Amino acid sequence: STAGVNYRDGYRLAEIYTPRDFANVERIEFVKGPQSVLYGQAQPAGAVNTITKVPVAEAITRFEASAGSFSTFRGTADINRDFGAVAVRLNVMGQTADSYVDFEQSDSYLIAPSIRVEPLAGVSLLYSGEYQRTTIDGFSNGLPFAEGVFDLPASATVSQPWARLNNETVSTRIEAVIDLWGDWQFKQGFYSSKTNRDYQGVSPAFNQFDGTPLADYPVQYNAGPQDDQFNQVFRSEAYGTLTTGPLTHTLLAGYEHFRSRFDFGFYDQFGCDDADNCFGNYTRSFSNPLPFPPGGFTGGFFDSSGARTDAVYLNDQIAVGNLRILAGVRHDWSTTEASGEQSRTGATTGRFGALYSFAPEVTAYYSYGQSFVPNIGRRVGGGTLDPERGEQHEIGLKIAPKAGLDITLSAYDIQKRNIRFRANATEFVTIGEQASRGFEATVAGAVTRRLQVIANYAYADRAETTADINPLRVGNPLYGVPRHSFNAWGRYDVPLKIAGNLAVGAGVVVVGDRAADNDGSGFRLPGYTRLDAALFYTIDKVDLALNLRNLNAAAIFDTVDGFFVQRQAPRSVTATARLNF
């Protein structure tokens, strides 16, 4: 888990449960291994970085329309124009969809303009903005931890027609890149994101598996007039190469200022018809759903939490012959705040790696990294949370049997302590220590001129709580982590004697059973195998695609933060047409 810490264009996002569309996304980077020195305050296993579309030096006009299962209709446009010293781009999206879940219906739209200006030789300025609004009727957090929940139809929900989630996100990115001398450059970046959200819904009343029958499992109102998030990042970096004797250094030095804030509120009165139906008295059950409160939602309390960090960092990748050595250090000064209380802390983290090429086709590596993540939120009983610390060791072998085809074998060991875990709707606890250890194998690239594949197998030898204030939690498996998992996707370009290009795709995802919570309750999510397929056809300026997901209609369940059970979609199909001008 990234614990809600992700990145957009290299900037840290303090966003939790914030919908983000892919219409203006260029690619997703899964950066494995310890990256905290550069990215800052990341989980020790790596980072997920979303790269968005920005102006490029070409003319682009793309219109795309798709329709699919559950009455899903979607349209997007991507328009780019290059005028030499100025380039502009606009991405827009609109979507409406029903759902396989009862009562649920969603609407979303996105506007993402960007402009790149080169006022002087060696100077580039970028502005990129995003506005997205999402509304979900019939909003639900998931299903109870109870026997029989896995036998329910895919449409089952604890929600009601009056439940609703409104989410509005605005983000801004401004960057200046200046050429200095040789290949040295200076980058000044700014990123901000603000989410305003309100919701009213129904949720399982507690996250525990205690033998309560599904029909009797209590449910509660879950509503709030405010659930806002804000984060802001300033970053200054200088990077380039220099040579000292036989050594070539690729250097990066930087300063980062990061602020995040969460403002939230919860209704504590619901205009209930009697005290037994009010918040805190869960007499309603899964088989006896909650009606809309006659007096509406009233009262409530508001609180906030946040963090501020200033950091400096230096990274050096050294090349000498067939050897590459990576070394980095970062120091953070961090302040966290919750319910008006503050705490300050500092940390120095480092990373080290070595890679050696025995031959052009075979490379071995070792990496070590430390992590530091301030925990945001209010501790149970009051006060702030201690920061999370972690470290990772990884060894691996990279093999390239042919050009364009890569195989990676790796083994890792991760240790984390002071892990934040939600205790209730407004408060958190930190669980002592967790340990993860395992092995991964990945194959990616072109097997033949026509066949491309990507496949991954992961074996988690260990994923458990190793220390805690409650000794009964020691040895509990970490939620959502299967011992075995495998996925593969292949695309084959079919030779044609007619105009156009035809390709077929097929994939499989296999996931073993796994714990649904960290409490050692024994409640486990069942394993599954999912089959996917696709058909692609391109002729002239038209791209057509037919995507089939979960062909075998597997019943797939995930855990939501170790609190609820959520089911993925059953069999679905989507047809897409794109026009390129």
C-alpha positions as CSV (number, residue, x, y, z in Angstrom):
1,S,0.0,0.0,0.0
2,T,1.1,3.6,-0.7
3,A,-1.0,4.7,2.3
4,G,-2.6,7.4,0.3
5,V,0.8,8.9,-0.7
6,N,1.0,9.2,-4.5
7,Y,2.6,11.6,-7.0
8,R,1.4,13.6,-9.9
9,D,4.1,14.8,-12.3
10,G,6.6,14.1,-9.5
11,Y,4.9,16.2,-6.9
12,R,3.5,14.6,-3.8
13,L,-0.3,14.4,-3.5
14,A,-2.0,14.5,-0.1
15,E,-5.2,13.1,-1.6
16,I,-7.3,10.3,-0.1
17,Y,-10.4,8.9,-1.9
18,T,-10.2,11.7,-4.5
19,P,-11.4,10.6,-8.0
20,R,-9.0,11.3,-10.8
21,D,-9.8,10.7,-14.4
22,F,-7.3,9.3,-17.1
23,A,-8.4,11.6,-19.9
24,N,-5.4,13.9,-19.5
25,V,-2.9,11.2,-18.4
26,E,0.1,10.3,-20.6
27,R,1.3,7.4,-18.6
28,I,1.6,5.8,-15.1
29,E,5.1,5.2,-13.6
30,F,5.4,2.4,-11.0
31,V,8.7,3.3,-9.4
32,K,9.8,0.3,-7.5
33,G,12.3,0.4,-4.7
34,P,13.2,3.1,-2.1
35,Q,12.6,6.6,-3.7
36,S,12.2,8.7,-0.6
37,V,15.4,10.8,-1.1
38,L,14.1,12.2,-4.4
39,Y,10.3,12.0,-4.0
40,G,10.2,12.7,-0.3
41,Q,8.1,11.0,2.3
42,A,7.3,7.9,0.2
43,Q,6.7,4.4,1.3
44,P,9.8,2.3,1.3
45,A,8.6,-0.1,-1.4
46,G,8.3,2.6,-4.1
47,A,6.0,5.2,-5.6
48,V,3.2,5.6,-8.1
49,N,3.7,8.7,-10.3
50,T,1.0,9.9,-12.7
51,I,2.4,11.8,-15.7
52,T,-0.1,14.2,-17.3
53,K,-0.4,15.4,-20.9
54,V,1.3,18.8,-21.6
55,P,1.9,20.8,-24.9
56,V,4.2,19.1,-27.4
57,A,5.7,20.2,-30.7
58,E,3.1,18.8,-33.0
59,A,-0.5,19.2,-34.0
60,I,-3.0,16.8,-32.3
61,T,-6.7,16.6,-32.7
62,R,-8.3,13.5,-31.2
63,F,-12.0,12.9,-30.4
64,E,-12.9,9.7,-28.6
65,A,-16.3,8.2,-27.7
66,S,-17.1,5.0,-25.9
67,A,-20.1,3.1,-24.6
68,G,-20.3,0.0,-22.4
69,S,-21.9,-2.0,-19.8
70,F,-23.9,-0.5,-17.0
71,S,-25.1,2.3,-19.3
72,T,-21.7,3.9,-19.5
73,F,-21.2,6.7,-22.0
74,R,-18.0,8.7,-22.3
75,G,-16.5,11.3,-24.6
76,T,-13.1,12.9,-24.6
77,A,-11.1,15.4,-26.7
78,D,-7.4,16.1,-26.9
79,I,-6.3,19.1,-28.9
80,N,-2.7,20.4,-29.2
81,R,-1.3,23.3,-31.2
82,D,2.3,24.3,-31.6
83,F,3.1,27.9,-32.6
84,G,6.9,27.8,-32.2
85,A,7.7,29.6,-29.0
86,V,4.2,28.9,-27.7
87,A,2.3,25.6,-27.6
88,V,-1.1,24.9,-26.0
89,R,-3.1,21.8,-25.2
90,L,-6.6,21.1,-24.0
91,N,-8.1,17.9,-22.7
92,V,-11.7,17.6,-21.8
93,M,-13.9,14.6,-20.7
94,G,-17.5,14.0,-19.9
95,Q,-19.0,10.7,-18.6
96,T,-22.2,9.3,-17.2
97,A,-22.7,5.8,-15.9
98,D,-25.0,3.6,-14.0
99,S,-23.5,0.8,-12.0
100,Y,-23.7,-2.9,-11.2
101,V,-24.4,-1.7,-7.6
102,D,-28.0,-0.9,-6.7
103,F,-28.9,2.8,-6.5
104,E,-25.5,3.9,-7.8
105,Q,-25.2,6.4,-10.7
106,S,-22.3,8.7,-11.4
107,D,-21.5,11.8,-13.5
108,S,-18.1,13.3,-14.1
109,Y,-16.4,15.9,-16.2
110,L,-12.9,17.2,-16.6
111,I,-11.3,20.3,-18.1
112,A,-7.5,20.4,-18.3
113,P,-5.8,23.3,-20.2
114,S,-2.0,23.7,-20.4
115,I,0.4,26.1,-22.1
116,R,4.2,26.0,-22.7
117,V,6.1,29.2,-23.5
118,E,9.7,29.7,-24.5
119,P,10.3,33.4,-24.1
120,L,14.1,33.1,-24.4
121,A,16.5,30.6,-25.7
122,G,17.1,28.0,-22.9
123,V,14.1,29.1,-20.9
124,S,10.8,27.1,-20.8
125,L,7.7,28.0,-18.8
126,L,4.8,25.6,-18.3
127,Y,1.3,26.1,-16.8
128,S,-1.0,23.1,-16.4
129,G,-4.4,23.1,-14.8
130,E,-7.1,20.6,-14.0
131,Y,-10.7,20.9,-12.9
132,Q,-12.7,17.8,-12.2
133,R,-16.2,17.4,-10.7
134,T,-17.7,14.0,-9.8
135,T,-21.1,13.2,-8.4
136,I,-22.1,9.7,-7.2
137,D,-25.6,8.9,-6.3
138,G,-26.1,5.8,-4.1
139,F,-22.6,6.3,-2.7
140,S,-21.4,3.5,-0.4
141,N,-18.3,2.7,1.5
142,G,-18.7,-1.1,1.1
143,L,-20.1,-4.3,2.6
144,P,-19.8,-5.8,6.1
145,F,-17.2,-8.2,7.4
146,A,-19.7,-11.1,7.8
147,E,-20.2,-14.7,6.7
148,G,-22.3,-14.8,3.6
149,V,-21.2,-11.5,2.2
150,F,-19.3,-13.3,-0.6
151,D,-22.4,-15.0,-1.7
152,L,-24.4,-11.8,-2.3
153,P,-25.1,-10.7,-5.9
154,A,-22.8,-8.1,-7.4
155,S,-25.6,-5.5,-7.0
156,A,-25.7,-5.8,-3.1
157,T,-25.2,-2.6,-1.1
158,V,-25.9,-1.1,2.3
159,S,-26.5,2.2,0.6
160,Q,-29.8,3.9,-0.2
161,P,-31.1,6.0,-3.1
162,W,-30.7,9.3,-1.1
163,A,-27.0,8.7,-0.5
164,R,-24.8,11.1,-2.4
165,L,-21.1,12.1,-2.8
166,N,-20.1,15.4,-4.4
167,N,-16.4,15.9,-5.2
168,E,-14.7,18.9,-6.8
169,T,-10.9,19.0,-7.4
170,V,-8.8,21.9,-8.8
171,S,-5.1,21.6,-9.3
172,T,-2.4,23.9,-10.7
173,R,1.1,23.2,-11.9
174,I,3.7,25.9,-12.8
175,E,7.2,25.1,-13.8
176,A,10.2,27.0,-15.1
177,V,13.2,25.1,-16.6
178,I,16.4,27.1,-17.4
179,D,19.5,25.8,-19.2
180,L,22.6,26.7,-17.2
181,W,25.8,25.4,-18.8
182,G,26.6,22.2,-20.6
183,D,23.8,19.7,-19.7
184,W,23.1,21.4,-16.4
185,Q,19.5,22.7,-15.8
186,F,17.6,24.4,-13.1
187,K,13.9,23.7,-12.4
188,Q,11.6,25.7,-10.3
189,G,8.2,24.0,-9.7
190,F,5.0,24.7,-7.9
191,Y,2.0,22.4,-7.6
192,S,-1.2,22.8,-5.6
193,S,-4.3,20.7,-5.3
194,K,-7.6,21.4,-3.5
195,T,-10.6,19.1,-3.1
196,N,-14.0,20.1,-1.7
197,R,-16.3,17.2,-0.9
198,D,-19.5,16.6,1.0
199,Y,-21.4,13.3,1.3
200,Q,-24.3,11.5,3.0
201,G,-24.5,7.8,3.0
202,V,-24.8,4.5,4.9
203,S,-22.0,2.3,5.9
204,P,-21.4,-0.9,8.0
205,A,-21.2,0.3,11.6
206,F,-17.9,-1.3,12.5
207,N,-15.0,-3.2,11.0
208,Q,-14.9,-6.4,12.8
209,F,-15.6,-10.0,12.2
210,D,-17.2,-11.4,15.3
211,G,-19.7,-14.0,14.0
212,T,-22.6,-11.5,13.7
213,P,-24.9,-12.9,11.0
214,L,-25.0,-10.8,7.8
215,A,-28.7,-10.0,8.1
216,D,-28.1,-8.6,11.7
217,Y,-24.9,-6.7,10.9
218,P,-25.4,-3.1,12.1
219,V,-25.3,-0.2,9.7
220,Q,-25.1,3.5,10.4
221,Y,-25.4,6.9,8.8
222,N,-22.2,8.2,7.5
223,A,-22.5,11.9,6.5
224,G,-20.5,15.1,6.6
225,P,-20.9,18.6,5.3
226,Q,-17.1,18.9,4.7
227,D,-14.3,16.6,3.8
228,D,-11.8,18.9,2.1
229,Q,-8.1,18.3,1.2
230,F,-5.4,20.7,0.3
231,N,-1.7,20.3,-0.6
232,Q,0.9,22.6,-2.0
233,V,4.5,21.9,-3.1
234,F,7.4,24.2,-4.0
235,R,10.5,22.5,-5.4
236,S,13.8,23.9,-6.6
237,E,16.2,21.5,-8.3
238,A,19.5,21.7,-10.2
239,Y,20.8,18.7,-12.1
240,G,23.5,17.7,-14.6
241,T,26.7,15.7,-15.1
242,L,30.3,16.3,-14.3
243,T,33.5,14.2,-14.5
244,T,36.2,13.6,-11.9
245,G,39.0,11.4,-13.3
246,P,37.5,8.1,-14.4
247,L,34.1,8.8,-12.7
248,T,31.1,10.3,-14.3
249,H,28.6,11.9,-11.8
250,T,24.9,12.5,-12.5
251,L,24.0,14.9,-9.8
252,L,20.7,16.3,-8.5
253,A,20.3,18.7,-5.6
254,G,17.1,20.2,-4.4
255,Y,14.9,21.9,-1.9
256,E,11.3,21.1,-1.2
257,H,8.5,22.8,0.7
258,F,5.3,20.8,1.3
259,R,2.1,21.7,3.0
260,S,-1.0,19.6,3.4
261,R,-4.3,20.1,5.3
262,F,-7.4,18.0,5.8
263,D,-10.6,19.8,7.0
264,F,-13.5,17.6,7.9
265,G,-16.8,17.6,9.6
266,F,-19.4,15.0,10.7
267,Y,-23.0,15.4,11.5
268,D,-23.8,14.2,15.0
269,Q,-27.6,14.7,14.8
270,F,-29.8,13.3,12.1
271,G,-33.3,14.5,13.0
272,C,-34.1,10.9,13.9
273,D,-37.6,9.7,14.7
274,D,-36.4,8.2,18.0
275,A,-33.1,7.9,19.9
276,D,-32.5,4.3,18.9
277,N,-32.2,5.3,15.3
278,C,-29.6,8.0,15.9
279,F,-25.9,8.1,15.4
280,G,-24.2,5.8,18.0
281,N,-27.2,3.5,18.5
282,Y,-27.1,1.0,15.7
283,T,-30.4,-0.8,15.9
284,R,-30.8,-0.8,12.1
285,S,-29.3,-3.8,10.3
286,F,-28.2,-5.0,6.9
287,S,-31.6,-6.6,6.4
288,N,-33.5,-3.6,7.9
289,P,-32.0,-0.6,6.0
290,L,-31.9,3.0,7.3
291,P,-34.5,5.3,5.8
292,F,-33.7,8.9,5.1
293,P,-33.7,10.7,8.5
294,P,-37.1,12.6,8.8
295,G,-35.4,15.7,10.1
296,G,-32.5,15.6,7.8
297,F,-28.9,16.0,8.8
298,T,-28.1,18.6,11.5
299,G,-25.6,19.5,14.1
300,G,-22.1,18.2,13.6
301,F,-18.5,19.1,14.5
302,F,-15.5,20.2,12.5
303,D,-11.8,19.5,12.9
304,S,-8.6,19.7,10.9
305,S,-5.2,18.1,10.6
306,G,-2.2,18.7,8.5
307,A,1.6,18.8,8.0
308,R,4.3,21.1,6.8
309,T,7.7,19.9,5.7
310,D,10.9,21.6,4.5
311,A,13.6,19.3,3.0
312,V,17.0,19.4,1.2
313,Y,18.3,16.5,-0.7
314,L,21.3,15.4,-2.8
315,N,21.6,12.5,-5.2
316,D,24.6,11.2,-7.1
317,Q,24.8,8.4,-9.7
318,I,28.3,7.4,-10.4
319,A,29.4,5.6,-13.5
320,V,32.7,3.9,-13.9
321,G,33.2,1.1,-16.5
322,N,30.4,-1.5,-16.0
323,L,29.6,-0.3,-12.5
324,R,27.0,2.1,-11.4
325,I,26.8,3.4,-7.8
326,L,23.9,5.4,-6.5
327,A,24.0,7.4,-3.3
328,G,21.6,9.9,-1.9
329,V,20.7,11.8,1.3
330,R,17.8,13.9,2.4
331,H,16.9,15.8,5.6
332,D,13.3,16.7,6.5
333,W,12.1,19.2,9.1
334,S,8.4,18.4,9.6
335,T,5.5,19.8,11.7
336,T,2.2,17.9,12.1
337,E,-1.0,19.4,13.5
338,A,-4.2,17.8,14.7
339,S,-7.1,19.4,16.6
340,G,-4.9,22.4,17.4
341,E,-2.0,20.4,18.8
342,Q,1.4,20.4,17.1
343,S,4.5,18.3,17.1
344,R,7.9,18.8,15.4
345,T,10.4,16.3,14.2
346,G,13.3,15.9,11.9
347,A,14.8,13.0,10.0
348,T,17.8,12.2,7.8
349,T,17.2,9.4,5.3
350,G,19.5,7.9,2.8
351,R,19.7,5.5,-0.2
352,F,22.4,3.4,-1.7
353,G,22.5,1.2,-4.7
354,A,25.0,-0.6,-6.9
355,L,24.5,-2.1,-10.3
356,Y,27.1,-4.2,-12.3
357,S,26.8,-5.3,-15.9
358,F,28.5,-8.7,-16.4
359,A,27.5,-8.6,-20.1
360,P,25.2,-6.4,-22.2
361,E,22.5,-8.9,-21.5
362,V,23.0,-9.5,-17.8
363,T,23.0,-7.0,-14.9
364,A,22.9,-7.6,-11.2
365,Y,21.9,-4.9,-8.6
366,Y,21.5,-4.2,-4.9
367,S,19.6,-1.3,-3.4
368,Y,18.9,0.0,0.1
369,G,16.7,2.9,1.1
370,Q,15.1,4.5,4.1
371,S,11.8,6.3,4.4
372,F,10.2,9.0,6.6
373,V,6.5,9.8,6.4
374,P,4.7,12.2,8.8
375,N,1.4,10.6,9.9
376,I,-1.4,13.1,9.5
377,G,-4.5,12.8,11.7
378,R,-5.7,12.9,15.3
379,R,-4.5,10.2,17.7
380,V,-7.2,8.3,19.6
381,G,-7.6,10.2,22.9
382,G,-6.0,13.4,21.4
383,G,-2.7,14.5,20.2
384,T,-0.7,14.0,17.0
385,L,0.8,10.8,15.5
386,D,4.5,9.8,15.5
387,P,6.0,9.7,12.0
388,E,6.3,6.4,10.1
389,R,9.9,5.1,9.4
390,G,10.9,2.4,7.1
391,E,13.7,0.7,5.2
392,Q,14.1,-1.7,2.3
393,H,16.7,-4.1,1.0
394,E,16.4,-5.4,-2.5
395,I,18.6,-7.6,-4.7
396,G,17.9,-8.5,-8.3
397,L,19.0,-9.7,-11.7
398,K,18.1,-8.1,-15.0
399,I,18.3,-10.2,-18.2
400,A,17.8,-9.0,-21.8
401,P,17.6,-12.2,-23.9
402,K,17.0,-10.0,-27.0
403,A,16.6,-6.4,-27.9
404,G,13.3,-5.1,-26.6
405,L,12.6,-7.9,-24.2
406,D,13.5,-7.7,-20.5
407,I,13.4,-10.1,-17.6
408,T,13.7,-8.9,-14.0
409,L,14.1,-11.2,-10.9
410,S,14.2,-9.5,-7.5
411,A,13.9,-10.3,-3.8
412,Y,13.1,-7.7,-1.2
413,D,12.8,-7.2,2.6
414,I,10.8,-4.2,4.0
415,Q,10.5,-3.1,7.6
416,K,8.1,-0.3,8.7
417,R,7.2,1.1,12.1
418,N,4.6,3.5,13.4
419,I,2.1,2.6,10.7
420,R,-1.1,4.8,10.7
421,F,-4.3,2.9,10.9
422,R,-7.8,4.4,11.2
423,A,-9.5,3.5,14.5
424,N,-12.8,5.3,13.9
425,A,-14.3,7.9,11.6
426,T,-12.1,10.7,13.0
427,E,-9.2,9.2,14.9
428,F,-6.1,7.0,14.2
429,V,-3.7,4.8,15.9
430,T,-0.1,3.7,15.0
431,I,0.5,0.0,14.8
432,G,4.0,-0.8,16.0
433,E,6.0,-2.6,13.3
434,Q,5.3,-4.5,10.0
435,A,7.6,-6.7,8.0
436,S,7.3,-7.7,4.3
437,R,9.5,-10.1,2.4
438,G,9.1,-11.7,-1.0
439,F,10.2,-12.4,-4.5
440,E,9.1,-11.0,-7.9
441,A,9.6,-12.0,-11.5
442,T,8.7,-9.8,-14.5
443,V,8.9,-10.3,-18.3
444,A,8.1,-7.4,-20.5
445,G,8.6,-6.5,-24.2
446,A,8.5,-7.9,-27.7
447,V,8.7,-11.7,-27.9
448,T,8.4,-11.6,-31.7
449,R,7.8,-8.8,-34.2
450,R,4.1,-9.2,-33.8
451,L,3.7,-10.4,-30.2
452,Q,4.2,-8.2,-27.1
453,V,3.8,-9.4,-23.5
454,I,4.0,-8.2,-20.0
455,A,3.8,-10.7,-17.1
456,N,4.5,-10.6,-13.4
457,Y,4.6,-13.2,-10.6
458,A,4.8,-12.1,-7.0
459,Y,5.4,-14.3,-3.9
460,A,5.0,-12.7,-0.5
461,D,6.9,-15.0,1.9
462,R,6.1,-12.7,4.8
463,A,3.6,-9.8,5.3
464,E,2.7,-9.4,9.0
465,T,2.7,-7.2,12.1
466,T,5.9,-7.9,14.1
467,A,5.4,-5.5,17.1
468,D,2.5,-3.8,18.7
469,I,1.3,-2.4,22.0
470,N,-1.3,-5.2,21.9
471,P,0.7,-8.4,21.8
472,L,-2.3,-10.3,20.4
473,R,-1.8,-8.4,17.1
474,V,1.8,-9.7,16.7
475,G,1.9,-12.1,13.8
476,N,-1.3,-10.9,12.2
477,P,-1.1,-10.9,8.4
478,L,-1.3,-7.5,6.6
479,Y,-4.6,-6.9,4.9
480,G,-4.9,-7.3,1.2
481,V,-1.6,-9.1,0.6
482,P,-1.9,-12.5,-1.1
483,R,0.9,-15.0,-0.8
484,H,0.8,-15.7,-4.5
485,S,-0.3,-13.4,-7.4
486,F,0.2,-13.5,-11.1
487,N,-0.9,-11.4,-14.1
488,A,-0.1,-11.5,-17.8
489,W,-1.2,-9.5,-20.8
490,G,-0.4,-10.2,-24.5
491,R,-1.0,-8.4,-27.7
492,Y,-0.7,-10.0,-31.1
493,D,-0.7,-8.0,-34.4
494,V,-2.7,-10.1,-36.9
495,P,-1.3,-10.1,-40.5
496,L,-4.0,-8.8,-42.9
497,K,-4.4,-8.8,-46.7
498,I,-6.8,-5.8,-46.4
499,A,-6.2,-2.2,-45.4
500,G,-5.7,-1.4,-41.7
501,N,-4.1,-3.0,-38.7
502,L,-5.8,-5.6,-36.6
503,A,-4.6,-6.7,-33.1
504,V,-6.0,-9.1,-30.5
505,G,-5.2,-9.0,-26.7
506,A,-5.7,-11.4,-23.9
507,G,-4.9,-11.3,-20.2
508,V,-5.3,-13.1,-16.9
509,V,-5.0,-12.0,-13.3
510,V,-4.7,-14.6,-10.6
511,V,-4.7,-13.5,-6.9
512,G,-4.7,-15.8,-3.9
513,D,-6.8,-15.4,-0.7
514,R,-5.7,-12.7,1.7
515,A,-6.6,-11.1,5.0
516,A,-9.3,-8.5,5.1
517,D,-8.0,-6.7,8.2
518,N,-4.9,-6.4,10.4
519,D,-6.7,-7.6,13.5
520,G,-6.2,-11.4,13.0
521,S,-9.9,-12.0,12.9
522,G,-9.6,-14.8,10.4
523,F,-11.9,-13.1,7.9
524,R,-10.2,-13.5,4.5
525,L,-11.0,-12.4,1.0
526,P,-11.3,-15.3,-1.4
527,G,-8.8,-15.7,-4.2
528,Y,-9.9,-15.3,-7.8
529,T,-8.9,-15.7,-11.5
530,R,-10.0,-13.0,-13.9
531,L,-9.8,-13.3,-17.7
532,D,-9.7,-10.2,-20.0
533,A,-9.7,-9.8,-23.8
534,A,-9.5,-7.0,-26.4
535,L,-9.8,-6.4,-30.1
536,F,-8.1,-3.4,-31.8
537,Y,-8.5,-2.2,-35.4
538,T,-6.9,0.9,-37.0
539,I,-7.5,2.2,-40.5
540,D,-6.4,5.6,-41.7
541,K,-7.3,8.1,-39.0
542,V,-9.8,5.9,-37.1
543,D,-8.9,3.7,-34.1
544,L,-11.5,1.1,-32.9
545,A,-11.3,-1.0,-29.8
546,L,-13.5,-3.6,-28.0
547,N,-12.4,-4.3,-24.4
548,L,-13.9,-7.3,-22.5
549,R,-13.1,-7.4,-18.8
550,N,-13.8,-10.3,-16.4
551,L,-15.0,-12.6,-19.1
552,N,-15.4,-15.4,-16.7
553,A,-17.6,-13.3,-14.3
554,A,-15.3,-14.0,-11.3
555,A,-16.5,-12.7,-8.0
556,I,-13.7,-10.3,-7.0
557,F,-13.5,-8.7,-3.5
558,D,-11.2,-6.1,-2.1
559,T,-10.8,-4.6,1.3
560,V,-11.3,-0.9,1.8
561,D,-8.6,0.2,4.3
562,G,-9.2,-3.0,6.3
563,F,-12.7,-1.7,7.2
564,F,-15.2,-2.9,4.6
565,V,-15.5,-5.3,1.7
566,Q,-15.9,-3.9,-1.8
567,R,-16.8,-6.0,-4.9
568,Q,-15.3,-5.3,-8.3
569,A,-17.4,-5.3,-11.4
570,P,-18.7,-8.5,-13.0
571,R,-18.4,-9.1,-16.7
572,S,-18.3,-5.9,-18.7
573,V,-17.7,-4.7,-22.3
574,T,-16.6,-1.3,-23.7
575,A,-16.5,-0.2,-27.3
576,T,-14.4,2.8,-28.2
577,A,-13.9,4.8,-31.4
578,R,-11.2,7.5,-31.8
579,L,-10.8,10.0,-34.6
580,N,-7.3,11.4,-35.3
581,F,-7.0,14.5,-37.4
